[in-house]
Amino acid sequence: MGCYVCVPTKQVAIVERFGKFQKLAEPGCTCLNPILGESVAGELSLRILQFICTVETKTFDNVFVEISVATQYQVLEDHVYEAFYKLSNHEQQIKAYIFDVVRSSVPTIDLDAVFETKDEIAETIKEELEKSMTEYGFEIIDTLIIDIKPAAKVKKSMNEINAAQRLRVAANDKAESEKILVVKAAEAEAESKYLSGCGIARQRKAIVEGLRDSVLEFAEDVDGASPKDVMDLVLVTQYFDTLKDLGISANNNTVFIPGASSNINNDDISNKFALGMMQGKAANC
């Protein structure tokens, strides 16, 4: 039995006399009188402490899950007596309240809702602990849900569902991108064809205007020449130009159709065209 006790900072010692509470020993050195039966019954820390417990419970959709809850608390300096004498094991008391709140609230919601409302569950636990632990000399600083751990198979299935959802979103985005490319390509092709048509129309208009001017000038300069004679001359010139182009190119296929009288009909033209094609193929063999 010692005559003094040294109490560390942020701690307090409970001094009893013949088993009855006598006083609190503050940090530092405190003298004891063993003759009068003074002794140290125990010490309490005034620091912020943390208690972590894991609760296993079932959700509304019948999934068993382990929820880890961290409670931060400290002893109130003016309620050290209550904290030391009223509770034999304050951690077990805190654990009992945590189990009660978790197992009464989690079974009413689905697994997904547990992840979404974990802050609300933690706040409910804190409120219940504050109402019950204050009278025992403890202040609840904060309560946090630090882990939600479903069964391994459930976690795997949740990951697969999430992956499938992300793949579906990616597929939709890819389809939309391809759709935009196809639409833009079609719009570009339509615009290209429109501009090409405008160019051909302008080209033909310029050709017609040039032929008209040439015919009029030729008819004015040459006496006795009619516009028909000028057009025949122009057509003959274009005919020989065409033959020249066919002769220069090595990849052209030429079909020779026998001449006929002016009263030839369409059937005769088709037959002679087919005959010319067969003769051309026979010549190439």
C-alpha positions in Angstrom: 0.0 0.0 0.0 1.6 3.3 -1.2 1.5 6.7 0.5 1.0 8.6 -2.8 -0.3 8.1 -6.3 0.9 9.8 -9.6 -1.9 10.4 -12.1 -1.0 11.1 -15.8 -2.4 14.0 -17.7 -6.0 13.6 -19.0 -6.7 11.0 -16.4 -8.3 11.0 -13.0 -7.9 8.5 -10.1 -10.7 7.5 -7.8 -9.7 7.5 -4.1 -11.7 5.5 -1.6 -11.5 5.3 2.2 -12.3 1.9 3.6 -14.1 1.1 0.4 -16.2 4.3 0.3 -15.7 7.0 -2.3 -13.5 9.8 -0.8 -12.3 12.1 -3.6 -10.8 12.4 -7.1 -7.1 12.6 -7.6 -6.3 15.1 -10.4 -3.2 14.7 -12.7 0.0 15.0 -10.7 1.1 13.5 -7.4 -1.5 13.0 -4.7 -0.7 11.9 -1.1 -2.7 9.0 0.5 -3.1 8.2 4.1 -3.0 4.4 4.4 -3.6 4.6 8.1 -7.1 6.1 7.4 -7.7 3.4 4.8 -7.2 5.6 1.7 -6.5 3.7 -1.5 -6.9 4.1 -5.3 -9.9 2.2 -6.5 -9.2 2.8 -10.2 -8.5 5.4 -12.9 -10.5 6.8 -15.8 -9.2 8.4 -19.0 -10.6 11.8 -19.9 -9.4 11.4 -23.5 -11.7 10.8 -26.5 -12.0 7.0 -26.8 -13.2 4.9 -29.7 -15.1 1.7 -29.5 -15.7 -0.4 -32.7 -18.2 -3.3 -32.8 -19.6 -5.4 -35.7 -23.3 -6.2 -35.9 -24.6 -9.0 -38.1 -28.2 -8.5 -39.2 -30.6 -9.2 -42.1 -32.0 -6.7 -44.6 -35.6 -6.5 -45.8 -34.6 -8.4 -49.0 -33.2 -11.3 -46.8 -29.5 -10.5 -47.3 -27.3 -11.0 -44.3 -24.8 -8.2 -43.8 -22.1 -7.2 -41.3 -22.1 -3.6 -40.2 -19.1 -2.1 -38.4 -19.9 0.9 -36.2 -17.3 3.2 -34.6 -18.4 5.2 -31.6 -16.3 8.1 -30.3 -16.9 9.1 -26.7 -15.3 10.5 -23.6 -16.0 10.8 -19.8 -17.4 14.1 -18.6 -15.1 15.6 -16.1 -17.9 16.6 -13.8 -19.5 13.1 -14.0 -16.5 10.9 -13.2 -18.3 9.4 -10.2 -21.3 8.2 -12.3 -18.9 6.9 -15.1 -16.9 4.8 -12.6 -19.6 3.6 -10.2 -22.8 3.3 -12.2 -21.5 1.1 -15.0 -19.3 -2.0 -14.6 -18.5 -2.2 -18.3 -19.4 0.9 -20.4 -18.3 -0.7 -23.6 -20.8 -3.6 -23.3 -23.5 -1.0 -22.6 -22.6 1.0 -25.7 -22.5 -2.3 -27.7 -26.0 -3.3 -26.5 -27.5 0.0 -27.7 -25.7 -0.2 -31.1 -27.0 -3.8 -31.6 -30.6 -2.7 -30.7 -30.7 0.3 -33.1 -29.0 -1.6 -36.0 -31.2 -4.7 -35.7 -34.3 -2.7 -35.4 -33.7 -0.3 -38.4 -31.8 -2.3 -41.0 -34.3 -5.2 -41.4 -36.9 -2.6 -42.6 -34.9 -1.5 -45.7 -33.2 -3.2 -48.7 -29.5 -3.8 -49.1 -29.1 -0.9 -51.5 -30.9 1.4 -49.1 -28.5 0.4 -46.3 -25.6 1.9 -48.3 -27.7 4.9 -49.2 -28.9 5.7 -45.6 -25.9 4.7 -43.6 -25.5 8.3 -42.4 -29.1 8.3 -41.1 -28.5 5.0 -39.3 -25.4 6.4 -37.7 -27.2 9.5 -36.6 -30.0 7.3 -35.0 -27.4 5.3 -33.1 -25.8 8.5 -31.8 -29.1 9.9 -30.6 -30.0 6.7 -28.7 -26.5 6.6 -27.1 -26.7 10.2 -26.1 -30.0 9.7 -24.4 -28.8 6.7 -22.5 -25.1 7.3 -21.8 -25.3 10.9 -20.6 -26.7 9.8 -17.2 -23.8 7.5 -16.8 -21.3 10.3 -17.3 -20.3 9.7 -20.9 -20.5 12.2 -23.8 -21.0 10.7 -27.3 -18.8 12.7 -29.7 -19.7 10.9 -32.9 -21.0 7.6 -34.4 -19.8 6.4 -37.8 -20.7 3.4 -39.9 -17.2 2.5 -41.2 -18.0 -0.7 -43.1 -21.0 -2.6 -44.7 -20.0 -6.1 -45.6 -22.6 -8.4 -47.3 -21.8 -12.0 -48.1 -19.2 -12.7 -50.7 -21.7 -14.1 -53.2 -23.9 -11.1 -52.7 -21.0 -8.7 -53.2 -20.0 -10.6 -56.4 -23.5 -10.4 -57.8 -23.7 -6.7 -57.0 -20.5 -6.1 -58.9 -21.8 -8.1 -61.9 -25.0 -6.1 -61.9 -23.1 -2.8 -61.8 -20.8 -4.0 -64.6 -23.7 -5.0 -66.7 -25.4 -1.6 -66.2 -22.2 0.2 -67.2 -21.7 -2.0 -70.3 -25.3 -1.2 -71.3 -24.7 2.5 -70.9 -21.5 2.2 -72.9 -23.3 0.3 -75.7 -26.0 3.0 -75.9 -23.4 5.7 -76.1 -21.5 3.8 -78.8 -24.7 3.3 -80.8 -25.6 7.0 -80.5 -22.1 7.9 -81.7 -22.4 5.5 -84.7 -25.8 6.9 -85.4 -24.5 10.5 -85.5 -21.7 9.4 -87.9 -24.1 7.7 -90.2 -26.5 10.7 -90.2 -23.7 13.1 -90.8 -22.3 10.9 -93.6 -25.7 10.8 -95.2 -26.1 14.6 -94.9 -22.7 15.1 -96.4 -23.5 12.7 -99.3 -26.8 14.5 -100.0 -25.1 17.9 -99.9 -22.3 16.5 -102.2 -24.9 15.2 -104.7 -26.8 18.4 -104.6 -23.7 20.5 -105.3 -22.7 18.0 -108.0 -26.2 18.3 -109.6 -25.9 22.1 -109.5 -22.5 21.9 -111.2 -23.8 19.6 -113.9 -26.8 21.8 -114.5 -24.6 24.9 -114.8 -22.3 23.0 -117.2 -25.2 21.9 -119.4 -26.6 25.4 -119.4 -23.2 26.8 -120.4 -23.0 24.2 -123.2 -26.4 25.1 -124.5 -25.7 28.8 -124.4 -22.4 28.3 -126.2 -24.0 26.2 -128.9 -26.7 28.7 -129.3 -24.3 31.5 -129.7 -22.1 29.5 -132.1 -25.1 28.6 -134.3 -26.3 32.2 -134.4 -22.9 33.5 -135.3 -22.2 30.8 -137.9 -25.6 31.4 -139.6 -24.9 35.2 -139.7 -21.4 34.8 -141.1 -22.0 32.1 -143.7 -24.6 32.9 -146.4 -27.1 30.2 -147.1 -26.4 28.2 -143.9 -29.4 27.4 -141.8 -29.4 26.7 -138.1 -30.0 23.0 -138.9 -26.9 22.8 -141.0 -24.9 24.2 -138.2 -26.3 21.8 -135.7 -25.5 18.8 -138.0 -21.9 20.1 -138.3 -21.7 20.4 -134.5 -23.1 16.9 -134.0 -20.6 15.4 -136.5 -17.8 17.1 -134.7 -18.8 15.8 -131.4 -19.2 12.3 -132.9 -15.6 12.3 -134.1 -14.4 13.6 -130.8 -16.2 10.7 -129.1 -14.5 8.2 -131.4 -11.2 9.8 -130.6 -11.8 9.5 -126.9 -12.8 5.8 -127.3 -9.7 5.1 -129.2 -7.4 6.7 -126.7 -8.7 4.9 -123.6 -7.7 1.2 -123.3 -10.5 0.3 -120.8 -13.5 1.2 -122.9 -15.8 -1.4 -124.5 -17.2 -0.4 -127.9 -20.4 -1.9 -129.3 -20.9 -1.5 -133.1 -24.5 -1.6 -134.1 -25.3 -2.0 -137.9 -27.0 0.9 -139.5 -30.6 0.8 -140.6 -33.3 2.7 -142.4 -35.1 5.6 -140.8 -38.3 3.5 -140.1 -36.6 1.1 -137.7 -38.5 0.4 -134.5 -37.4 -0.2 -130.9 -37.4 -4.0 -131.2 -35.0 -3.9 -134.1 -32.7 -1.6 -132.2 -32.7 -4.0 -129.2 -31.9 -7.0 -131.3 -29.1 -5.2 -133.2 -27.7 -4.0 -129.9 -27.7 -7.5 -128.5 -26.1 -8.8 -131.7 -23.4 -6.2 -131.5 -22.6 -7.1 -127.8 -22.2 -10.8 -128.8 -20.0 -10.0 -131.7 -17.8 -7.8 -129.5 -17.4 -10.5 -126.9 -16.6 -13.1 -129.6 -13.9 -10.7 -131.0 -12.3 -10.4 -127.5 -12.1 -14.1 -127.0 
